[in-house]
Amino acid sequence: MRKFFGTDGIRGRTNQGNMTPEIAMKVGQAAGTHFLRGGHKHRVVIGKDTRLSGYMVENALVAGFTSVGMNVVQFGPIPTPAVAMLTRSMRADLGVMISASHNPYEDNGIKLFGPDGFKLSDEDELAIEALIEAPVELADPTEIGRARRIEDARGRYIHAVKASVPEHIRFDGLHVVLDCANGAAYQVAPTAIWELGAKVTTIGVTPNGKNINDKVGSTHVETLQETVVASGADIGIALDGDADRLIVVDEKGQVVDGDQIMALLGTAMSRSGRLTGDGIVATVMSNLGLERYLESQHLKLIRAKVGDRYVLEEMRARGMNVGGEQSGHMIMLDHATTGDGTVTALQVLSQLVESGKPASELLHLFDRVPQLLKNVRFAGGRPLDDAKVQAVIADAEKELAGQGRLVIRPSGTEPVIRVMAEGDDAAQVEAVVDRICAVVAEVAG
């Protein structure tokens, strides 16, 4: 059982639970201790999004890392995938991103990357959890680490993401509306797209510490939709708070989720001979329509547990280079070691240029099978272990057998049970979800 780490690092409401300065310092000491390997001088790099609490959490982490003998390099506001990239390019032992992704500003989180730029394994996270509550072996006074800031991290990242676009492709003539969620990519993403030639209209690029994800970004696309249509833009792109995922809006204002993006990029790369593993990796939440479409293209869909970390594990184990989540996390392993909203945006824009098609045609490759997801909040315990819940789930699985799917799981980031069903009959799907939710709610009190 995990006490600190969830689906994607440590996350919570600031100054409560696992997201206090005390815990952050202990995380720094524990993670630093775990990665003190070899006789070289050790280094950790730290980035953050634009939350007010980022200053507090960052300083606490710096204190923890330096106290066990690690030198610290601080980047300031920068996307999560930039931290992953720079961890590897700067030969750091560890990378840290301070962010709660798409959550409101009152929350914050800590994501950790190993020296290879990939998110930590379950084994590493459990080892760090054990060290958080263990006595700390502090460095000798002569071996305490130093901390410094570098100012060119954003420029390094912009250069790297632009390199993911073939040199012959220019975005001249494209009008892109870009929503940066008042988050970590508010400087780098507009610059990268503009430097490749596009006209960029921006939303969510005035962070004040409290407005990250506030009615903007990938979970609030209404303003983006309105702006795309009103301005006659070719496409709209919305990033989340730490810019490791995106949602696309076509020129008609219609939302395009990660499943359609995976279908586009996977099949495009297959045609050009760049797709490895004869398919893509998605999660159990991806729509059945995606699976059927890929089968029609003689490609396979491998399903992983929810969380881009688990998608990545399947990709690496199977030698596949494209994967992602319906929510918009896209992993292009040829260009990044984690989900990267800006890299994915550039790949989509490249396809828009090369195809000459409007976004509404390019990004609608299959019809979604009716799918419904509902959440049931619970106060404690394990509602899914209850006999009543297991019985109603078993009945639903029999009912959907051969014509749909059922996915029920506890959230890794909040105390809710997620109930999802999909199938060709929308009324049946809704009835199944409502029936299960009612029993889970009854058991959960």
C-alpha positions as semicolon CSV with decimal commas, in nm:
position;residue;x (nm);y (nm);z (nm)
1;M;0,000;0,000;0,000
2;R;0,124;0,347;-0,092
3;K;0,106;0,631;0,156
4;F;0,255;0,914;-0,049
5;F;0,272;0,830;-0,421
6;G;-0,038;0,808;-0,637
7;T;-0,088;0,748;-1,009
8;D;0,139;1,038;-1,103
9;G;0,373;1,130;-0,819
10;I;0,268;1,289;-0,491
11;R;-0,026;1,526;-0,505
12;G;-0,260;1,702;-0,265
13;R;-0,397;2,026;-0,128
14;T;-0,115;2,258;-0,030
15;N;-0,028;2,279;0,341
16;Q;-0,237;1,971;0,413
17;G;-0,173;1,597;0,416
18;N;0,120;1,497;0,196
19;M;0,176;1,843;0,050
20;T;0,332;2,035;0,339
21;P;0,680;2,191;0,345
22;E;0,786;1,929;0,599
23;I;0,686;1,642;0,371
24;A;0,844;1,812;0,069
25;M;1,174;1,842;0,252
26;K;1,156;1,475;0,354
27;V;1,081;1,378;-0,006
28;G;1,392;1,568;-0,110
29;Q;1,602;1,392;0,152
30;A;1,457;1,049;0,071
31;A;1,480;1,080;-0,309
32;G;1,825;1,234;-0,280
33;T;1,944;0,950;-0,057
34;H;1,798;0,690;-0,293
35;F;1,987;0,834;-0,591
36;L;2,322;0,891;-0,419
37;R;2,494;0,631;-0,632
38;G;2,857;0,630;-0,740
39;G;3,146;0,856;-0,643
40;H;3,058;1,161;-0,859
41;K;2,909;1,486;-0,729
42;H;2,535;1,436;-0,749
43;R;2,290;1,672;-0,917
44;V;1,912;1,714;-0,916
45;V;1,720;1,948;-1,148
46;I;1,391;2,111;-1,043
47;G;1,119;2,273;-1,251
48;K;0,774;2,396;-1,157
49;D;0,452;2,534;-1,296
50;T;0,305;2,872;-1,204
51;R;0,124;2,796;-0,877
52;L;0,170;3,029;-0,584
53;S;0,273;2,738;-0,364
54;G;0,552;2,643;-0,603
55;Y;0,793;2,877;-0,424
56;M;0,728;2,710;-0,089
57;V;0,749;2,353;-0,217
58;E;1,061;2,429;-0,421
59;N;1,248;2,579;-0,128
60;A;1,157;2,285;0,094
61;L;1,279;2,038;-0,169
62;V;1,603;2,232;-0,214
63;A;1,664;2,216;0,160
64;G;1,604;1,840;0,157
65;F;1,829;1,766;-0,140
66;T;2,118;1,986;-0,031
67;S;2,104;1,847;0,325
68;V;2,192;1,499;0,196
69;G;2,466;1,624;-0,032
70;M;2,298;1,684;-0,368
71;N;2,361;1,992;-0,580
72;V;2,043;2,152;-0,715
73;V;1,976;2,327;-1,046
74;Q;1,651;2,527;-1,055
75;F;1,475;2,607;-1,385
76;G;1,175;2,812;-1,274
77;P;0,843;2,768;-1,463
78;I;0,889;2,507;-1,734
79;P;0,682;2,212;-1,866
80;T;0,708;1,868;-1,712
81;P;0,855;1,715;-2,032
82;A;1,124;1,985;-2,029
83;V;1,234;1,866;-1,685
84;A;1,249;1,508;-1,816
85;M;1,456;1,615;-2,117
86;L;1,696;1,831;-1,917
87;T;1,744;1,564;-1,649
88;R;1,899;1,345;-1,913
89;S;2,083;1,612;-2,113
90;M;2,240;1,765;-1,801
91;R;2,348;1,423;-1,672
92;A;2,148;1,474;-1,354
93;D;2,082;1,191;-1,111
94;L;1,723;1,297;-1,059
95;G;1,463;1,537;-1,202
96;V;1,174;1,695;-1,012
97;M;0,864;1,871;-1,142
98;I;0,650;2,064;-0,895
99;S;0,297;2,059;-1,033
100;A;-0,054;1,929;-0,976
101;S;-0,116;1,915;-1,352
102;H;-0,478;2,010;-1,432
103;N;-0,583;2,058;-1,067
104;P;-0,672;2,404;-0,927
105;Y;-0,400;2,628;-0,787
106;E;-0,471;2,529;-0,425
107;D;-0,326;2,184;-0,502
108;N;0,031;2,098;-0,582
109;G;0,239;1,789;-0,648
110;I;0,585;1,640;-0,690
111;K;0,679;1,429;-0,993
112;L;1,014;1,251;-1,006
113;F;1,228;1,143;-1,303
114;G;1,527;0,911;-1,301
115;P;1,862;0,989;-1,468
116;D;1,731;0,842;-1,795
117;G;1,451;1,103;-1,809
118;F;1,175;0,848;-1,745
119;K;0,932;0,854;-1,455
120;L;1,030;0,632;-1,166
121;S;0,925;0,271;-1,143
122;D;0,692;0,142;-0,872
123;E;0,997;-0,013;-0,704
124;D;1,182;0,319;-0,688
125;E;0,876;0,498;-0,554
126;L;0,821;0,238;-0,283
127;A;1,189;0,258;-0,184
128;I;1,160;0,638;-0,155
129;E;0,838;0,602;0,048
130;A;1,024;0,383;0,298
131;L;1,302;0,642;0,328
132;I;1,060;0,931;0,384
133;E;0,967;0,791;0,725
134;A;1,312;0,656;0,811
135;P;1,590;0,841;0,999
136;V;1,785;1,068;0,764
137;E;2,161;1,042;0,722
138;L;2,259;1,406;0,673
139;A;2,567;1,504;0,477
140;D;2,885;1,611;0,650
141;P;2,903;1,995;0,672
142;T;3,177;1,988;0,408
143;E;2,954;1,789;0,168
144;I;2,629;1,991;0,185
145;G;2,500;2,061;-0,166
146;R;2,476;2,394;-0,348
147;A;2,177;2,541;-0,533
148;R;2,182;2,758;-0,845
149;R;1,937;2,880;-1,109
150;I;1,992;2,870;-1,483
151;E;1,811;3,107;-1,716
152;D;1,834;2,928;-2,053
153;A;1,632;2,616;-1,972
154;R;1,330;2,738;-2,170
155;G;1,544;2,809;-2,475
156;R;1,698;2,463;-2,462
157;Y;1,353;2,307;-2,452
158;I;1,218;2,519;-2,739
159;H;1,512;2,409;-2,954
160;A;1,451;2,042;-2,868
161;V;1,079;2,040;-2,947
162;K;1,128;2,222;-3,277
163;A;1,377;1,952;-3,374
164;S;1,086;1,702;-3,369
165;V;0,949;1,867;-3,686
166;P;1,115;1,772;-4,018
167;E;1,315;2,061;-4,163
168;H;1,107;2,081;-4,480
169;I;0,786;2,154;-4,289
170;R;0,685;2,511;-4,215
171;F;0,367;2,633;-4,052
172;D;0,336;2,943;-4,273
173;G;-0,029;3,024;-4,338
174;L;-0,160;2,836;-4,035
175;H;-0,359;3,027;-3,774
176;V;-0,335;2,847;-3,439
177;V;-0,521;2,943;-3,121
178;L;-0,314;2,822;-2,826
179;D;-0,440;2,798;-2,467
180;C;-0,154;2,753;-2,219
181;A;-0,377;2,728;-1,907
182;N;-0,182;3,008;-1,737
183;G;0,062;2,729;-1,667
184;A;0,413;2,605;-1,724
185;A;0,419;2,641;-2,104
186;Y;0,294;3,000;-2,121
187;Q;0,626;3,115;-2,269
188;V;0,771;2,813;-2,450
189;A;0,473;2,673;-2,645
190;P;0,368;2,997;-2,822
191;T;0,732;3,069;-2,907
192;A;0,796;2,725;-3,056
193;I;0,486;2,735;-3,278
194;W;0,547;3,096;-3,385
195;E;0,911;3,027;-3,473
196;L;0,794;2,754;-3,712
197;G;0,589;3,012;-3,901
198;A;0,234;3,000;-3,768
199;K;0,018;3,291;-3,666
200;V;-0,051;3,230;-3,295
201;T;-0,342;3,371;-3,098
202;T;-0,286;3,303;-2,728
203;I;-0,513;3,235;-2,431
204;G;-0,402;3,166;-2,075
205;V;-0,056;3,325;-2,092
206;T;-0,084;3,567;-1,798
207;P;-0,020;3,356;-1,486
208;N;-0,055;3,524;-1,147
209;G;-0,004;3,225;-0,918
210;K;-0,375;3,164;-0,868
211;N;-0,526;3,142;-1,217
212;I;-0,363;2,822;-1,344
213;N;-0,634;2,601;-1,503
214;D;-0,898;2,855;-1,400
215;K;-1,156;2,834;-1,682
216;V;-0,868;2,773;-1,924
217;G;-0,659;2,481;-2,041
218;S;-0,735;2,127;-2,153
219;T;-1,013;2,075;-1,896
220;H;-1,192;2,405;-1,979
221;V;-1,196;2,445;-2,357
222;E;-1,504;2,665;-2,396
223;T;-1,308;2,988;-2,451
224;L;-1,076;2,809;-2,692
225;Q;-1,371;2,680;-2,894
226;E;-1,528;3,026;-2,913
227;T;-1,200;3,191;-3,011
228;V;-1,121;2,940;-3,285
229;V;-1,460;2,987;-3,450
230;A;-1,474;3,365;-3,402
231;S;-1,124;3,422;-3,541
232;G;-1,153;3,175;-3,828
233;A;-0,847;2,987;-3,707
234;D;-0,739;2,656;-3,856
235;I;-0,708;2,475;-3,524
236;G;-0,705;2,525;-3,148
237;I;-0,474;2,359;-2,896
238;A;-0,522;2,352;-2,518
239;L;-0,245;2,243;-2,282
240;D;-0,287;2,162;-1,914
241;G;-0,108;2,326;-1,622
242;D;0,223;2,143;-1,665
243;A;0,190;2,098;-2,044
244;D;0,233;1,721;-2,053
245;R;-0,100;1,679;-2,232
246;L;-0,324;1,855;-2,481
247;I;-0,674;1,865;-2,623
248;V;-0,735;1,983;-2,980
249;V;-1,028;2,184;-3,118
250;D;-1,092;2,175;-3,493
251;E;-1,182;2,476;-3,708
252;K;-1,553;2,417;-3,639
253;G;-1,500;2,432;-3,262
254;Q;-1,542;2,057;-3,209
255;V;-1,329;1,895;-2,937
256;V;-1,084;1,624;-3,041
257;D;-0,963;1,396;-2,762
258;G;-0,650;1,187;-2,725
259;D;-0,799;0,880;-2,894
260;Q;-0,842;1,061;-3,227
261;I;-0,494;1,212;-3,194
262;M;-0,341;0,869;-3,134
263;A;-0,528;0,734;-3,438
264;L;-0,393;1,016;-3,655
265;L;-0,031;1,000;-3,542
266;G;-0,017;0,621;-3,525
267;T;-0,150;0,566;-3,876
268;A;0,058;0,851;-4,022
269;M;0,374;0,705;-3,874
270;S;0,276;0,359;-3,993
271;R;0,240;0,484;-4,352
272;S;0,583;0,647;-4,338
273;G;0,745;0,340;-4,184
274;R;0,826;0,512;-3,855
275;L;0,581;0,326;-3,629
276;T;0,740;0,050;-3,427
277;G;0,562;-0,252;-3,280
278;D;0,277;-0,254;-3,535
279;G;0,042;-0,055;-3,313
280;I;0,003;0,185;-3,025
281;V;-0,044;0,166;-2,649
282;A;-0,345;0,327;-2,481
283;T;-0,522;0,270;-2,150
284;V;-0,828;0,075;-2,050
285;M;-1,023;0,402;-2,078
286;S;-0,965;0,453;-2,452
287;N;-1,273;0,417;-2,667
288;L;-1,364;0,091;-2,835
289;G;-1,394;0,288;-3,159
290;L;-1,018;0,348;-3,156
291;E;-0,951;-0,023;-3,119
292;R;-1,182;-0,108;-3,408
293;Y;-1,029;0,162;-3,631
294;L;-0,675;0,043;-3,568
295;E;-0,781;-0,313;-3,649
296;S;-0,916;-0,187;-3,983
297;Q;-0,569;-0,045;-4,050
298;H;-0,404;-0,375;-3,955
299;L;-0,262;-0,221;-3,637
300;K;-0,306;-0,338;-3,281
301;L;-0,408;-0,157;-2,965
302;I;-0,235;-0,259;-2,644
303;R;-0,418;-0,147;-2,328
304;A;-0,236;-0,046;-2,010
305;K;-0,347;0,064;-1,665
306;V;-0,456;0,427;-1,633
307;G;-0,160;0,662;-1,601
308;D;0,092;0,766;-1,865
309;R;0,364;0,596;-1,660
310;Y;0,199;0,259;-1,721
311;V;0,148;0,339;-2,089
312;L;0,519;0,410;-2,113
313;E;0,611;0,086;-1,937
314;E;0,411;-0,112;-2,195
315;M;0,565;0,086;-2,481
316;R;0,919;0,017;-2,364
317;A;0,849;-0,349;-2,291
318;R;0,698;-0,404;-2,638
319;G;0,928;-0,178;-2,841
320;M;0,648;0,064;-2,940
321;N;0,700;0,436;-2,997
322;V;0,348;0,586;-2,986
323;G;0,110;0,573;-2,693
324;G;-0,117;0,787;-2,484
325;E;-0,439;0,843;-2,299
326;Q;-0,784;0,957;-2,402
327;S;-0,733;1,256;-2,171
328;G;-0,459;1,389;-2,399
329;H;-0,133;1,253;-2,260
330;M;0,062;1,159;-2,573
331;I;0,400;0,988;-2,559
332;M;0,608;1,016;-2,876
333;L;0,903;0,809;-2,766
334;D;1,117;0,917;-3,062
335;H;1,108;1,272;-2,926
336;A;1,033;1,262;-2,552
337;T;1,050;1,030;-2,252
338;T;0,713;1,136;-2,111
339;G;0,387;1,296;-2,223
340;D;0,460;1,621;-2,407
341;G;0,175;1,847;-2,512
342;T;0,395;2,081;-2,715
343;V;0,570;1,803;-2,909
344;T;0,233;1,643;-2,983
345;A;0,090;1,977;-3,095
346;L;0,378;2,017;-3,340
347;Q;0,319;1,666;-3,479
348;V;-0,053;1,738;-3,530
349;L;0,025;2,071;-3,698
350;S;0,277;1,896;-3,923
351;Q;0,007;1,651;-4,035
352;L;-0,228;1,944;-4,097
353;V;0,031;2,105;-4,325
354;E;0,126;1,787;-4,510
355;S;-0,230;1,665;-4,566
356;G;-0,380;1,995;-4,676
357;K;-0,704;1,880;-4,510
358;P;-0,908;2,084;-4,263
359;A;-0,867;1,977;-3,900
360;S;-1,229;1,855;-3,883
361;E;-1,152;1,597;-4,153
362;L;-0,797;1,513;-4,053
363;L;-0,884;1,451;-3,687
364;H;-1,204;1,253;-3,728
365;L;-1,088;0,907;-3,825
366;F;-1,350;0,700;-3,644
367;D;-1,686;0,736;-3,472
368;R;-1,676;0,694;-3,098
369;V;-1,869;0,407;-2,946
370;P;-2,112;0,541;-2,682
371;Q;-1,911;0,569;-2,361
372;L;-2,010;0,697;-2,019
373;L;-1,793;0,766;-1,716
374;K;-1,927;0,859;-1,373
375;N;-1,749;0,907;-1,040
376;V;-1,872;0,799;-0,698
377;R;-1,702;0,970;-0,404
378;F;-1,631;0,767;-0,090
379;A;-1,502;0,855;0,255
380;G;-1,287;0,551;0,324
381;G;-1,259;0,176;0,307
382;R;-1,258;-0,037;-0,008
383;P;-1,607;-0,024;-0,166
384;L;-1,502;-0,243;-0,460
385;D;-1,436;-0,535;-0,224
386;D;-1,798;-0,543;-0,107
387;A;-1,997;-0,848;-0,217
388;K;-2,291;-0,635;-0,336
389;V;-2,065;-0,427;-0,559
390;Q;-1,890;-0,732;-0,699
391;A;-2,226;-0,894;-0,777
392;V;-2,363;-0,594;-0,971
393;I;-2,035;-0,568;-1,162
394;A;-2,047;-0,936;-1,256
395;D;-2,405;-0,898;-1,384
396;A;-2,307;-0,594;-1,591
397;E;-2,012;-0,775;-1,746
398;K;-2,239;-1,058;-1,856
399;E;-2,485;-0,809;-2,005
400;L;-2,215;-0,630;-2,206
401;A;-2,028;-0,944;-2,314
402;G;-1,943;-0,930;-2,684
403;Q;-2,091;-0,583;-2,739
404;G;-1,913;-0,352;-2,499
405;R;-1,667;-0,305;-2,214
406;L;-1,677;-0,222;-1,846
407;V;-1,393;-0,054;-1,652
408;I;-1,426;0,016;-1,278
409;R;-1,135;0,142;-1,074
410;P;-1,045;0,367;-0,781
411;S;-0,888;0,696;-0,883
412;G;-0,517;0,731;-0,817
413;T;-0,547;1,101;-0,737
414;E;-0,871;1,150;-0,538
415;P;-1,113;0,943;-0,322
416;V;-1,355;0,841;-0,597
417;I;-1,451;0,521;-0,774
418;R;-1,459;0,565;-1,151
419;V;-1,728;0,366;-1,331
420;M;-1,700;0,351;-1,710
421;A;-1,896;0,147;-1,962
422;E;-1,913;0,156;-2,340
423;G;-2,105;-0,031;-2,605
424;D;-2,307;0,009;-2,923
425;D;-2,632;0,069;-2,732
426;A;-2,612;0,408;-2,553
427;A;-2,922;0,343;-2,341
428;Q;-2,781;0,013;-2,220
429;V;-2,448;0,177;-2,134
430;E;-2,620;0,446;-1,928
431;A;-2,837;0,194;-1,746
432;V;-2,536;-0,022;-1,658
433;V;-2,332;0,271;-1,525
434;D;-2,621;0,410;-1,319
435;R;-2,694;0,068;-1,168
436;I;-2,333;0,015;-1,060
437;C;-2,296;0,372;-0,929
438;A;-2,608;0,332;-0,716
439;V;-2,475;0,019;-0,546
440;V;-2,125;0,168;-0,497
441;A;-2,280;0,482;-0,346
442;E;-2,495;0,273;-0,113
443;V;-2,196;0,073;0,009
444;A;-1,975;0,381;0,035
445;G;-2,233;0,563;0,244
